[in-house]
Amino acid sequence: MPPSLTRRLALTLAAATLAGAGTLAYAQQPSSSVKLIVPFPAGGTADVLPRILVEKVRPAYPAGIVVENKSGAGGNIGAEFVSRSDADGTTFLVSPPGPIAINHHLYKSLPFDATKWEPVTIIATVPNVLAVSTRLPVKSVEEFVAYLKANPGKVSYASQGNGSTSHLTAAMFMQLTGTEMIHVPYKGTAPALVDIVGGNVDVFFDNISSSAQFHTGGKLRILAVADQERSQLLPLVPTFVESRLPRMIAVTFFSMVAPSGTPRAAIEYTHKQFAAALRAPDVQQKFAAQGATPGGWTTERTGQFIRDESAKWSGVIKSANVTLE
């Protein structure tokens, strides 16, 4: 081969290699800053967990990565913002189940299609628990069910609001046990906890991260954890499975999803960074303090889990005839 042709071939191959490397780098690492939209106010578990992760993955995003809170309408405002964002791998929704798996069964219409989210990963699951006022004369699930059946329609239960996970978990419990309680909706977890501690309401199906400290302090009593296994946060508290209610499984999951049409390369890069962060011992320690079990699941497992949860809560919602405007 003539020397001039050899040089031209070498230059062509080098250019192709550089182009390929540039394409790969772009596919892996966003050139613009990335936003994680949390559709609930700052300070809660939904906000704390992604902020822990952002600090860990920041080196993988040299253009910047931030958490932004866009709350309101049960998470629907933030979800709409993400659904209307460019599907370029720079905007993700990080949220509890509401706008991802539940709200489209509750609301007559939504400004986004929850079935079109592109799953990235589950970042954590946090089990719900059955918390009762210390004024209630029960110390086990069996005693509680017996008490409810002896006092139909006389026991009140708090929720974080109509259609919230605490509301639907209580509805599931009543369906499974054939019991009846009076619903008292609040505007969030904090006021509900204030009233159950104060004895103004009897029951609250809260997530464990909020209620554990009050149980430990003797201000309320957690009777059971709604998960397959006991929580490391409260290892002495049994599960509903142990209390002969094997179908009473209700976890609040925190998932990361992207707008429909987001490139697969962007989703895979994001999954890789966050899954690695979730394996870090210091992150796992911080999650454990929140009563959260770290995720990092594959996109396929995440998508299937979301579909399964959506189907489960759809059945509960229809049976309880819960609707929101």
KEDORO-429500 format. One record per residue (C-alpha): residue number from 1; x, y, z; residue in one letter. Coordinates in nm, 4 decimals, always signed. Layout:
N
{NUM {X Y Z} 'A'}
...
***
This chain:
325
{1 {+0.0000 +0.0000 +0.0000} 'M'}
{2 {+0.1424 +0.3441 -0.0942} 'P'}
{3 {+0.2606 +0.5519 +0.2064} 'P'}
{4 {+0.0207 +0.8350 +0.1236} 'S'}
{5 {-0.2768 +0.5934 +0.1198} 'L'}
{6 {-0.1611 +0.4396 +0.4494} 'T'}
{7 {-0.1482 +0.7829 +0.6132} 'R'}
{8 {-0.4947 +0.8743 +0.4835} 'R'}
{9 {-0.6373 +0.5443 +0.6116} 'L'}
{10 {-0.4772 +0.5984 +0.9513} 'A'}
{11 {-0.6160 +0.9499 +0.9741} 'L'}
{12 {-0.9620 +0.8263 +0.8744} 'T'}
{13 {-0.9569 +0.5533 +1.1390} 'L'}
{14 {-0.8334 +0.7980 +1.4038} 'A'}
{15 {-1.1111 +1.0433 +1.3186} 'A'}
{16 {-1.3706 +0.7676 +1.3355} 'A'}
{17 {-1.2370 +0.6539 +1.6715} 'T'}
{18 {-1.2505 +1.0064 +1.8123} 'L'}
{19 {-1.6022 +1.0568 +1.6786} 'A'}
{20 {-1.7115 +0.7318 +1.8346} 'G'}
{21 {-1.5537 +0.8253 +2.1659} 'A'}
{22 {-1.7252 +1.1627 +2.1568} 'G'}
{23 {-2.0616 +1.0001 +2.0877} 'T'}
{24 {-2.0059 +0.7520 +2.3696} 'L'}
{25 {-1.9048 +1.0298 +2.6117} 'A'}
{26 {-2.2135 +1.2296 +2.5194} 'Y'}
{27 {-2.4340 +0.9259 +2.5618} 'A'}
{28 {-2.2863 +0.8616 +2.9031} 'Q'}
{29 {-2.2377 +1.2056 +3.0515} 'Q'}
{30 {-2.4943 +1.4888 +3.0124} 'P'}
{31 {-2.3481 +1.8124 +2.8780} 'S'}
{32 {-2.6161 +2.0159 +3.0595} 'S'}
{33 {-2.7097 +2.0268 +3.4255} 'S'}
{34 {-2.9544 +1.7634 +3.5481} 'V'}
{35 {-3.2657 +1.8286 +3.7573} 'K'}
{36 {-3.4312 +1.5806 +3.9904} 'L'}
{37 {-3.7863 +1.7014 +4.0482} 'I'}
{38 {-3.9371 +1.6049 +4.3840} 'V'}
{39 {-4.3127 +1.6756 +4.3668} 'P'}
{40 {-4.3480 +1.7254 +4.7425} 'F'}
{41 {-4.2222 +1.9860 +4.9920} 'P'}
{42 {-3.8673 +1.9916 +5.1259} 'A'}
{43 {-3.7898 +1.8122 +5.4503} 'G'}
{44 {-3.9823 +1.4874 +5.4140} 'G'}
{45 {-3.8452 +1.1443 +5.3271} 'T'}
{46 {-3.9285 +1.2014 +4.9583} 'A'}
{47 {-3.6941 +1.5018 +4.9643} 'D'}
{48 {-3.4222 +1.3725 +5.1985} 'V'}
{49 {-3.3387 +1.0512 +5.0102} 'L'}
{50 {-3.2622 +1.2047 +4.6670} 'P'}
{51 {-3.0541 +1.4783 +4.8315} 'R'}
{52 {-2.8379 +1.2114 +4.9964} 'I'}
{53 {-2.7862 +1.0518 +4.6559} 'L'}
{54 {-2.7153 +1.3763 +4.4717} 'V'}
{55 {-2.4187 +1.4440 +4.6982} 'E'}
{56 {-2.2819 +1.1006 +4.6126} 'K'}
{57 {-2.3279 +1.1147 +4.2330} 'V'}
{58 {-2.2230 +1.4780 +4.1865} 'R'}
{59 {-1.8759 +1.3889 +4.0433} 'P'}
{60 {-2.0482 +1.2021 +3.7583} 'A'}
{61 {-2.2312 +1.5211 +3.6544} 'Y'}
{62 {-1.9697 +1.7928 +3.5937} 'P'}
{63 {-2.2315 +2.0223 +3.4417} 'A'}
{64 {-2.4260 +2.0054 +3.7712} 'G'}
{65 {-2.7108 +1.8119 +3.9297} 'I'}
{66 {-2.9751 +1.9573 +4.1626} 'V'}
{67 {-3.2928 +1.8628 +4.3457} 'V'}
{68 {-3.5909 +2.0929 +4.2896} 'E'}
{69 {-3.9190 +2.0783 +4.4823} 'N'}
{70 {-4.2361 +2.1411 +4.2818} 'K'}
{71 {-4.5147 +2.0389 +4.5169} 'S'}
{72 {-4.8915 +2.0455 +4.5032} 'G'}
{73 {-5.1977 +1.8443 +4.3978} 'A'}
{74 {-5.0751 +1.5162 +4.5414} 'G'}
{75 {-4.7549 +1.5312 +4.3404} 'G'}
{76 {-4.9288 +1.6050 +4.0111} 'N'}
{77 {-4.7805 +1.9531 +3.9621} 'I'}
{78 {-4.4224 +1.8305 +3.9695} 'G'}
{79 {-4.5119 +1.5274 +3.7597} 'A'}
{80 {-4.6702 +1.7458 +3.4915} 'E'}
{81 {-4.3572 +1.9625 +3.4832} 'F'}
{82 {-4.1383 +1.6574 +3.4202} 'V'}
{83 {-4.3749 +1.5083 +3.1628} 'S'}
{84 {-4.3594 +1.8323 +2.9628} 'R'}
{85 {-3.9801 +1.8653 +2.9924} 'S'}
{86 {-3.7455 +1.7776 +2.7078} 'D'}
{87 {-3.6848 +1.4028 +2.6976} 'A'}
{88 {-3.3080 +1.4500 +2.6775} 'D'}
{89 {-3.1914 +1.2878 +2.9990} 'G'}
{90 {-3.1604 +1.6103 +3.1981} 'T'}
{91 {-3.4918 +1.6030 +3.3892} 'T'}
{92 {-3.6156 +1.3180 +3.6111} 'F'}
{93 {-3.9037 +1.2708 +3.8519} 'L'}
{94 {-3.8102 +1.1264 +4.1924} 'V'}
{95 {-4.1279 +1.0548 +4.3820} 'S'}
{96 {-4.3350 +0.8358 +4.6126} 'P'}
{97 {-4.6047 +0.6271 +4.4405} 'P'}
{98 {-4.8728 +0.8951 +4.3951} 'G'}
{99 {-4.8018 +1.0476 +4.0531} 'P'}
{100 {-4.6264 +0.7343 +3.9297} 'I'}
{101 {-4.8602 +0.4471 +4.0189} 'A'}
{102 {-5.1702 +0.5700 +4.2052} 'I'}
{103 {-5.3039 +0.9117 +4.1075} 'N'}
{104 {-5.4263 +0.8125 +3.7616} 'H'}
{105 {-5.6663 +0.5724 +3.9364} 'H'}
{106 {-5.7846 +0.8449 +4.1765} 'L'}
{107 {-5.8301 +1.1533 +3.9607} 'Y'}
{108 {-6.0852 +1.1785 +3.6815} 'K'}
{109 {-5.8262 +1.3444 +3.4592} 'S'}
{110 {-5.4566 +1.4321 +3.4803} 'L'}
{111 {-5.2393 +1.6573 +3.2631} 'P'}
{112 {-4.9911 +1.3718 +3.2099} 'F'}
{113 {-5.0026 +1.0006 +3.1283} 'D'}
{114 {-4.8603 +0.8028 +3.4204} 'A'}
{115 {-4.8375 +0.4879 +3.2076} 'T'}
{116 {-4.5773 +0.6527 +2.9822} 'K'}
{117 {-4.3006 +0.7118 +3.2374} 'W'}
{118 {-3.9626 +0.5615 +3.1496} 'E'}
{119 {-3.8463 +0.3715 +3.4611} 'P'}
{120 {-3.4910 +0.4306 +3.5819} 'V'}
{121 {-3.4749 +0.2669 +3.9249} 'T'}
{122 {-3.6374 +0.2294 +4.2651} 'I'}
{123 {-3.4179 +0.4269 +4.5020} 'I'}
{124 {-3.5782 +0.2940 +4.8210} 'A'}
{125 {-3.8763 +0.1323 +4.9849} 'T'}
{126 {-4.0132 +0.2349 +5.3240} 'V'}
{127 {-4.2765 +0.0151 +5.4895} 'P'}
{128 {-4.5991 +0.1521 +5.6262} 'N'}
{129 {-4.6870 +0.0661 +5.9842} 'V'}
{130 {-4.9998 +0.0366 +6.1951} 'L'}
{131 {-4.9661 +0.3008 +6.4672} 'A'}
{132 {-5.2297 +0.3357 +6.7382} 'V'}
{133 {-5.2880 +0.5819 +7.0184} 'S'}
{134 {-5.1610 +0.4694 +7.3573} 'T'}
{135 {-5.5174 +0.5313 +7.4786} 'R'}
{136 {-5.6395 +0.2382 +7.2716} 'L'}
{137 {-5.6468 -0.0807 +7.4855} 'P'}
{138 {-5.4670 -0.3028 +7.2322} 'V'}
{139 {-5.1108 -0.4313 +7.2045} 'K'}
{140 {-5.1245 -0.6597 +6.9007} 'S'}
{141 {-5.2884 -0.6795 +6.5586} 'V'}
{142 {-5.5146 -0.9588 +6.6800} 'E'}
{143 {-5.6338 -0.7490 +6.9743} 'E'}
{144 {-5.6817 -0.4495 +6.7465} 'F'}
{145 {-5.8975 -0.6414 +6.4969} 'V'}
{146 {-6.1068 -0.7826 +6.7817} 'A'}
{147 {-6.1488 -0.4327 +6.9241} 'Y'}
{148 {-6.2600 -0.2948 +6.5873} 'L'}
{149 {-6.5166 -0.5713 +6.5433} 'K'}
{150 {-6.6511 -0.5048 +6.8915} 'A'}
{151 {-6.6696 -0.1298 +6.8154} 'N'}
{152 {-6.7699 -0.0951 +6.4479} 'P'}
{153 {-6.7523 +0.2614 +6.3172} 'G'}
{154 {-6.6286 +0.4034 +6.6481} 'K'}
{155 {-6.2519 +0.4042 +6.5910} 'V'}
{156 {-6.1026 +0.6928 +6.3909} 'S'}
{157 {-5.8030 +0.6750 +6.1617} 'Y'}
{158 {-5.5886 +0.9619 +6.0375} 'A'}
{159 {-5.4419 +0.9967 +5.6909} 'S'}
{160 {-5.2103 +1.2373 +5.5114} 'Q'}
{161 {-5.5098 +1.3336 +5.2994} 'G'}
{162 {-5.7733 +1.1807 +5.0741} 'N'}
{163 {-5.6146 +0.9325 +4.8359} 'G'}
{164 {-5.2794 +0.9309 +5.0193} 'S'}
{165 {-5.0919 +0.6079 +5.0854} 'T'}
{166 {-5.1992 +0.6159 +5.4502} 'S'}
{167 {-5.5640 +0.6469 +5.3433} 'H'}
{168 {-5.5378 +0.3616 +5.0934} 'L'}
{169 {-5.3409 +0.1406 +5.3339} 'T'}
{170 {-5.6168 +0.1814 +5.5915} 'A'}
{171 {-5.8750 +0.0977 +5.3245} 'A'}
{172 {-5.6804 -0.2169 +5.2355} 'M'}
{173 {-5.6644 -0.3167 +5.6032} 'F'}
{174 {-6.0396 -0.2755 +5.6475} 'M'}
{175 {-6.1073 -0.4782 +5.3332} 'Q'}
{176 {-5.8803 -0.7613 +5.4471} 'L'}
{177 {-6.0164 -0.7727 +5.8036} 'T'}
{178 {-6.3826 -0.6910 +5.7419} 'G'}
{179 {-6.3681 -0.3956 +5.9807} 'T'}
{180 {-6.4897 -0.0369 +5.9692} 'E'}
{181 {-6.3249 +0.2843 +6.0904} 'M'}
{182 {-6.3939 +0.6566 +6.0526} 'I'}
{183 {-6.1607 +0.8466 +5.8184} 'H'}
{184 {-6.0105 +1.1760 +5.9402} 'V'}
{185 {-5.7970 +1.3275 +5.6590} 'P'}
{186 {-5.5181 +1.5722 +5.7426} 'Y'}
{187 {-5.2914 +1.7885 +5.5292} 'K'}
{188 {-4.9773 +1.5841 +5.5613} 'G'}
{189 {-4.8011 +1.3587 +5.8084} 'T'}
{190 {-4.7059 +1.6114 +6.0760} 'A'}
{191 {-5.0573 +1.7206 +6.1847} 'P'}
{192 {-5.1772 +1.3600 +6.1806} 'A'}
{193 {-4.8938 +1.2593 +6.4122} 'L'}
{194 {-4.9692 +1.5509 +6.6445} 'V'}
{195 {-5.3277 +1.4343 +6.6829} 'D'}
{196 {-5.2559 +1.0644 +6.7321} 'I'}
{197 {-4.9944 +1.1491 +6.9962} 'V'}
{198 {-5.2465 +1.3858 +7.1565} 'G'}
{199 {-5.5167 +1.1183 +7.1554} 'G'}
{200 {-5.7479 +1.3097 +6.9212} 'N'}
{201 {-5.7428 +1.0294 +6.6647} 'V'}
{202 {-5.6987 +0.6563 +6.7242} 'D'}
{203 {-5.5038 +0.5080 +6.4332} 'V'}
{204 {-5.2561 +0.6133 +6.1655} 'F'}
{205 {-5.1084 +0.3948 +5.8893} 'F'}
{206 {-4.7920 +0.5999 +5.8621} 'D'}
{207 {-4.4555 +0.5183 +5.7077} 'N'}
{208 {-4.2048 +0.3899 +5.9586} 'I'}
{209 {-3.9544 +0.6721 +5.9209} 'S'}
{210 {-4.2023 +0.9258 +6.0612} 'S'}
{211 {-4.3561 +0.7207 +6.3416} 'S'}
{212 {-4.0613 +0.5197 +6.4762} 'A'}
{213 {-3.9322 +0.7910 +6.7091} 'Q'}
{214 {-4.2762 +0.8341 +6.8688} 'F'}
{215 {-4.3076 +0.4590 +6.9183} 'H'}
{216 {-3.9631 +0.4456 +7.0792} 'T'}
{217 {-4.0558 +0.7424 +7.2986} 'G'}
{218 {-4.3775 +0.5741 +7.4124} 'G'}
{219 {-4.6034 +0.8404 +7.2584} 'K'}
{220 {-4.7806 +0.5963 +7.0259} 'L'}
{221 {-4.7749 +0.2220 +6.9731} 'R'}
{222 {-4.6707 +0.0542 +6.6466} 'I'}
{223 {-4.8391 -0.2852 +6.6256} 'L'}
{224 {-4.7110 -0.4151 +6.2914} 'A'}
{225 {-4.4985 -0.3437 +5.9868} 'V'}
{226 {-4.6607 -0.3844 +5.6434} 'A'}
{227 {-4.3688 -0.5585 +5.4751} 'D'}
{228 {-4.2455 -0.9126 +5.4147} 'Q'}
{229 {-3.9746 -0.8793 +5.6784} 'E'}
{230 {-3.9266 -0.6864 +6.0004} 'R'}
{231 {-3.7655 -0.3448 +5.9786} 'S'}
{232 {-3.4128 -0.2956 +6.1091} 'Q'}
{233 {-3.5362 +0.0340 +6.2502} 'L'}
{234 {-3.7802 -0.1471 +6.4837} 'L'}
{235 {-3.6674 -0.5109 +6.4898} 'P'}
{236 {-3.8966 -0.6059 +6.7801} 'L'}
{237 {-4.2144 -0.5058 +6.5953} 'V'}
{238 {-4.3722 -0.7973 +6.4016} 'P'}
{239 {-4.4968 -0.7866 +6.0452} 'T'}
{240 {-4.8588 -0.8316 +5.9427} 'F'}
{241 {-4.7448 -1.1580 +5.7849} 'V'}
{242 {-4.6530 -1.2808 +6.1320} 'E'}
{243 {-4.9943 -1.1590 +6.2529} 'S'}
{244 {-5.1792 -1.3838 +6.0049} 'R'}
{245 {-5.2466 -1.1100 +5.7494} 'L'}
{246 {-5.0088 -1.2166 +5.4696} 'P'}
{247 {-5.1678 -0.9896 +5.2070} 'R'}
{248 {-5.1233 -0.6774 +5.4187} 'M'}
{249 {-4.8160 -0.5512 +5.2335} 'I'}
{250 {-4.7953 -0.1750 +5.1864} 'A'}
{251 {-4.4642 -0.0056 +5.1237} 'V'}
{252 {-4.4044 +0.3498 +5.0148} 'T'}
{253 {-4.1588 +0.3272 +4.7283} 'F'}
{254 {-3.9473 +0.6109 +4.5978} 'F'}
{255 {-3.8721 +0.5729 +4.2298} 'S'}
{256 {-3.6879 +0.7646 +3.9625} 'M'}
{257 {-3.8555 +0.7946 +3.6229} 'V'}
{258 {-3.7968 +0.9969 +3.3081} 'A'}
{259 {-4.0249 +1.1583 +3.0484} 'P'}
{260 {-4.1486 +0.9351 +2.7692} 'S'}
{261 {-3.8979 +0.9098 +2.4876} 'G'}
{262 {-3.5846 +0.9712 +2.6955} 'T'}
{263 {-3.2917 +0.8020 +2.5168} 'P'}
{264 {-3.1972 +0.4601 +2.6491} 'R'}
{265 {-2.8328 +0.5662 +2.6825} 'A'}
{266 {-2.9308 +0.8511 +2.9167} 'A'}
{267 {-3.1446 +0.6184 +3.1293} 'I'}
{268 {-2.8687 +0.3582 +3.1493} 'E'}
{269 {-2.6101 +0.6183 +3.2496} 'Y'}
{270 {-2.8376 +0.7567 +3.5201} 'T'}
{271 {-2.9213 +0.4098 +3.6479} 'H'}
{272 {-2.5525 +0.3176 +3.6636} 'K'}
{273 {-2.4606 +0.6234 +3.8722} 'Q'}
{274 {-2.7488 +0.5984 +4.1185} 'F'}
{275 {-2.7295 +0.2208 +4.1590} 'A'}
{276 {-2.3612 +0.2557 +4.2462} 'A'}
{277 {-2.4393 +0.5310 +4.4974} 'A'}
{278 {-2.7041 +0.3141 +4.6614} 'L'}
{279 {-2.4441 +0.0430 +4.7209} 'R'}
{280 {-2.2141 +0.2796 +4.9119} 'A'}
{281 {-2.1979 +0.1949 +5.2855} 'P'}
{282 {-2.2376 +0.5563 +5.3988} 'D'}
{283 {-2.5476 +0.5995 +5.1809} 'V'}
{284 {-2.6965 +0.2759 +5.3126} 'Q'}
{285 {-2.6345 +0.3936 +5.6674} 'Q'}
{286 {-2.8116 +0.7236 +5.6023} 'K'}
{287 {-3.1032 +0.5449 +5.4350} 'F'}
{288 {-3.1322 +0.3037 +5.7293} 'A'}
{289 {-3.1691 +0.6027 +5.9612} 'A'}
{290 {-3.4765 +0.6947 +5.7548} 'Q'}
{291 {-3.6151 +0.3409 +5.7807} 'G'}
{292 {-3.5506 +0.3044 +5.4073} 'A'}
{293 {-3.4260 -0.0052 +5.2274} 'T'}
{294 {-3.1982 +0.1038 +4.9390} 'P'}
{295 {-3.3013 +0.0006 +4.5882} 'G'}
{296 {-3.0903 +0.0379 +4.2777} 'G'}
{297 {-3.3068 -0.2115 +4.0896} 'W'}
{298 {-3.2773 -0.2637 +3.7151} 'T'}
{299 {-3.5037 -0.0614 +3.4877} 'T'}
{300 {-3.6924 -0.3790 +3.3949} 'E'}
{301 {-3.7568 -0.4803 +3.7562} 'R'}
{302 {-3.8527 -0.1221 +3.8397} 'T'}
{303 {-4.1060 -0.1070 +3.5570} 'G'}
{304 {-4.2646 -0.4368 +3.6579} 'Q'}
{305 {-4.2806 -0.3359 +4.0240} 'F'}
{306 {-4.4527 -0.0079 +3.9364} 'I'}
{307 {-4.7071 -0.1895 +3.7207} 'R'}
{308 {-4.7762 -0.4419 +3.9986} 'D'}
{309 {-4.8185 -0.1671 +4.2592} 'E'}
{310 {-5.0451 +0.0279 +4.0259} 'S'}
{311 {-5.2692 -0.2759 +3.9767} 'A'}
{312 {-5.2823 -0.3469 +4.3500} 'K'}
{313 {-5.3809 +0.0047 +4.4509} 'W'}
{314 {-5.6275 +0.0297 +4.1639} 'S'}
{315 {-5.8174 -0.2625 +4.3178} 'G'}
{316 {-5.8146 -0.1011 +4.6621} 'V'}
{317 {-5.9334 +0.2313 +4.5213} 'I'}
{318 {-6.2207 +0.0715 +4.3305} 'K'}
{319 {-6.3298 -0.1374 +4.6294} 'S'}
{320 {-6.3211 +0.1621 +4.8610} 'A'}
{321 {-6.4806 +0.3879 +4.5951} 'N'}
{322 {-6.2201 +0.6621 +4.6420} 'V'}
{323 {-6.2188 +0.9421 +4.3821} 'T'}
{324 {-6.0646 +1.2886 +4.3686} 'L'}
{325 {-6.1377 +1.5867 +4.1501} 'E'}
***
